[in-house]
Amino acid sequence: MTLDELIAFYKTDRDSTYRKIRYKTRVNYDSLMKRLGEDHGAVKISTIKAREVLRWHTDWTATGHTAIGHSLVTMLRTLLTFGATILDDAECRRIKNILHDMKFTMGKPRSERITAAQVDAIRAKAHEVGLHSLAFAQALQFELTLRQKDCIGEWIP
């Protein structure tokens, strides 16, 4: 089985967790799987070794974007877990176990946070242009430390 075939199974299998994830998560997964497929889709799972994944990660992070490298490795782990558990594929289990013991650099956590003064400025501008609900949502989000989608919801097609 190739990586492209594993991706196709993950997206279409009725028991796949892909069917249960939120819309925005699915959009993110789709872009990561597209990148994995473009970069290494023709590679047979049985030929993947730890050194190869290390090289892939090095290539993905060569531009200095460690977060994308970490995301692609995480997506690869998700695909291999699906292959090992749902498809009961021995080669997926083999490389999944190898990846379990490997560590990859992560992106740096955010170091800046929005300030109360910035929130007040956003709220004042929202009131100025007549978007009172936006001002209210911004106040709720900041004061209650909620996510934006918890205050205003999310768009799902």
The 8 nearest C-alpha neighbors of each residue, nearest first, counted from 0:
[[1, 43, 44, 4, 2, 5, 45, 3],
 [2, 0, 43, 4, 3, 42, 44, 41],
 [1, 3, 40, 5, 4, 42, 44, 6],
 [4, 2, 40, 6, 1, 5, 36, 7],
 [3, 5, 7, 1, 6, 2, 0, 8],
 [4, 6, 2, 8, 7, 3, 9, 1],
 [7, 5, 9, 3, 4, 8, 2, 10],
 [6, 8, 4, 10, 5, 9, 11, 3],
 [9, 7, 5, 11, 12, 10, 6, 4],
 [10, 8, 6, 7, 11, 12, 15, 5],
 [11, 9, 7, 8, 17, 12, 6, 15],
 [10, 12, 8, 9, 7, 13, 15, 18],
 [13, 11, 15, 14, 8, 9, 10, 7],
 [12, 14, 15, 11, 18, 16, 10, 9],
 [15, 13, 12, 16, 85, 18, 17, 11],
 [16, 14, 17, 12, 13, 9, 18, 10],
 [15, 17, 19, 18, 14, 20, 9, 81],
 [18, 16, 15, 19, 20, 10, 9, 25],
 [17, 19, 16, 20, 15, 13, 10, 14],
 [20, 18, 16, 17, 21, 15, 25, 22],
 [19, 21, 17, 18, 25, 24, 22, 16],
 [22, 20, 24, 23, 25, 19, 18, 26],
 [21, 23, 25, 24, 26, 155, 20, 156],
 [24, 22, 26, 25, 21, 27, 155, 20],
 [23, 25, 27, 21, 26, 22, 28, 20],
 [24, 26, 28, 22, 23, 27, 29, 21],
 [27, 25, 23, 29, 24, 28, 22, 30],
 [26, 28, 24, 30, 25, 29, 31, 23],
 [29, 27, 25, 31, 30, 26, 32, 24],
 [30, 28, 26, 32, 27, 31, 25, 33],
 [29, 31, 33, 27, 28, 32, 34, 26],
 [32, 30, 28, 34, 33, 29, 71, 35],
 [33, 31, 35, 29, 34, 30, 36, 28],
 [32, 34, 30, 36, 31, 35, 29, 37],
 [33, 35, 37, 31, 32, 36, 38, 30],
 [36, 34, 32, 38, 33, 37, 39, 31],
 [35, 37, 40, 33, 34, 39, 38, 3],
 [38, 36, 34, 35, 40, 39, 33, 32],
 [37, 39, 35, 36, 34, 40, 41, 33],
 [40, 38, 36, 42, 41, 35, 37, 2],
 [41, 39, 36, 3, 2, 42, 37, 38],
 [40, 42, 39, 1, 3, 2, 43, 36],
 [43, 41, 1, 40, 39, 2, 44, 46],
 [42, 44, 1, 45, 46, 0, 2, 41],
 [43, 45, 47, 46, 1, 0, 2, 90],
 [44, 46, 43, 90, 47, 0, 91, 1],
 [47, 45, 44, 43, 48, 42, 90, 51],
 [48, 46, 44, 45, 51, 49, 43, 94],
 [47, 49, 51, 50, 46, 52, 94, 97],
 [50, 48, 52, 51, 53, 97, 47, 98],
 [51, 49, 53, 52, 48, 54, 47, 55],
 [50, 52, 54, 48, 53, 49, 55, 47],
 [51, 53, 55, 49, 54, 50, 56, 48],
 [52, 54, 50, 56, 51, 55, 57, 49],
 [55, 53, 57, 51, 52, 56, 58, 50],
 [56, 54, 52, 58, 57, 53, 59, 51],
 [57, 55, 59, 53, 54, 58, 68, 52],
 [56, 58, 54, 60, 55, 59, 61, 53],
 [57, 59, 55, 61, 56, 60, 54, 62],
 [60, 58, 56, 68, 57, 61, 55, 67],
 [59, 61, 65, 64, 57, 63, 68, 62],
 [62, 60, 58, 63, 59, 57, 64, 65],
 [63, 61, 60, 64, 59, 58, 65, 57],
 [62, 64, 60, 61, 65, 59, 66, 67],
 [63, 65, 60, 66, 62, 67, 68, 61],
 [64, 66, 60, 106, 68, 67, 63, 105],
 [65, 67, 106, 69, 68, 64, 105, 70],
 [68, 66, 70, 69, 65, 64, 71, 59],
 [69, 67, 59, 65, 71, 60, 66, 70],
 [68, 70, 66, 72, 67, 71, 105, 73],
 [71, 69, 67, 73, 68, 72, 66, 74],
 [70, 72, 74, 68, 73, 69, 67, 31],
 [71, 73, 75, 69, 74, 70, 76, 68],
 [72, 74, 76, 70, 71, 75, 69, 77],
 [75, 73, 77, 71, 76, 72, 70, 78],
 [74, 76, 72, 78, 73, 77, 71, 79],
 [75, 77, 73, 79, 74, 78, 80, 72],
 [78, 76, 74, 80, 75, 79, 73, 81],
 [79, 77, 75, 81, 80, 76, 82, 74],
 [78, 80, 82, 91, 76, 81, 77, 95],
 [81, 79, 83, 77, 82, 78, 84, 76],
 [80, 82, 78, 84, 79, 85, 83, 77],
 [83, 81, 86, 79, 80, 91, 88, 84],
 [82, 84, 92, 87, 88, 91, 80, 81],
 [85, 83, 87, 81, 82, 86, 80, 88],
 [84, 86, 81, 87, 82, 83, 14, 15],
 [85, 87, 82, 88, 84, 83, 81, 8],
 [88, 86, 83, 84, 85, 82, 89, 92],
 [89, 87, 83, 86, 91, 90, 82, 92],
 [88, 90, 92, 91, 93, 87, 83, 82],
 [91, 89, 93, 92, 45, 88, 44, 94],
 [92, 90, 83, 79, 88, 93, 82, 94],
 [91, 93, 83, 95, 89, 90, 94, 96],
 [94, 92, 90, 96, 91, 95, 89, 97],
 [93, 95, 97, 96, 91, 92, 98, 90],
 [96, 94, 92, 98, 97, 93, 79, 91],
 [97, 95, 99, 94, 93, 98, 92, 100],
 [96, 98, 94, 99, 95, 100, 93, 49],
 [99, 97, 101, 95, 100, 96, 94, 49],
 [100, 98, 96, 97, 101, 95, 102, 76],
 [99, 101, 98, 97, 102, 96, 95, 49],
 [102, 100, 98, 99, 103, 97, 49, 53],
 [103, 101, 100, 104, 98, 99, 105, 69],
 [104, 102, 105, 69, 101, 56, 72, 68],
 [105, 103, 65, 69, 106, 102, 68, 66],
 [104, 106, 69, 66, 65, 103, 107, 68],
 [107, 105, 66, 65, 108, 104, 69, 64],
 [106, 108, 105, 109, 66, 110, 65, 104],
 [109, 107, 110, 106, 105, 111, 66, 112],
 [110, 108, 111, 107, 112, 106, 113, 66],
 [109, 111, 108, 112, 107, 113, 106, 114],
 [112, 110, 109, 113, 114, 108, 107, 117],
 [113, 111, 114, 110, 109, 115, 117, 141],
 [112, 114, 117, 115, 111, 118, 116, 141],
 [115, 113, 117, 116, 112, 118, 119, 141],
 [114, 116, 118, 117, 119, 113, 141, 120],
 [117, 115, 119, 114, 118, 120, 113, 121],
 [118, 116, 120, 114, 119, 115, 121, 113],
 [119, 117, 115, 121, 120, 116, 122, 114],
 [118, 120, 116, 122, 117, 121, 123, 115],
 [119, 121, 117, 123, 118, 122, 124, 116],
 [122, 120, 118, 124, 119, 123, 125, 117],
 [121, 123, 134, 125, 119, 120, 124, 118],
 [124, 122, 120, 126, 125, 121, 119, 127],
 [123, 125, 127, 121, 126, 122, 120, 128],
 [126, 124, 130, 122, 128, 127, 123, 134],
 [125, 127, 129, 131, 123, 124, 128, 130],
 [126, 128, 124, 125, 129, 123, 130, 122],
 [129, 127, 125, 126, 130, 124, 131, 123],
 [128, 130, 126, 127, 131, 125, 124, 132],
 [131, 129, 125, 133, 126, 132, 128, 134],
 [130, 132, 134, 126, 133, 129, 125, 135],
 [131, 133, 135, 134, 130, 136, 125, 137],
 [134, 132, 136, 131, 135, 130, 137, 125],
 [135, 133, 122, 131, 137, 132, 125, 136],
 [134, 136, 132, 138, 133, 137, 139, 131],
 [135, 137, 133, 139, 138, 134, 150, 140],
 [138, 136, 140, 134, 135, 139, 133, 141],
 [137, 139, 135, 141, 136, 140, 142, 134],
 [140, 138, 136, 142, 137, 141, 143, 135],
 [139, 141, 145, 137, 144, 138, 143, 142],
 [140, 142, 144, 138, 139, 143, 137, 145],
 [143, 141, 139, 144, 140, 138, 145, 137],
 [142, 144, 145, 139, 140, 141, 138, 146],
 [145, 143, 141, 140, 142, 146, 139, 147],
 [146, 144, 140, 143, 149, 147, 141, 150],
 [145, 147, 149, 148, 140, 150, 144, 141],
 [146, 148, 150, 149, 151, 140, 145, 152],
 [147, 149, 152, 151, 150, 153, 146, 145],
 [150, 148, 146, 147, 152, 151, 145, 140],
 [151, 149, 147, 148, 136, 152, 140, 146],
 [152, 150, 148, 149, 147, 153, 136, 133],
 [153, 151, 148, 149, 150, 154, 147, 146],
 [152, 154, 148, 155, 151, 149, 147, 23],
 [153, 155, 156, 152, 22, 23, 148, 151],
 [154, 156, 153, 22, 23, 21, 152, 26],
 [155, 154, 22, 153, 23, 21, 26, 25]]
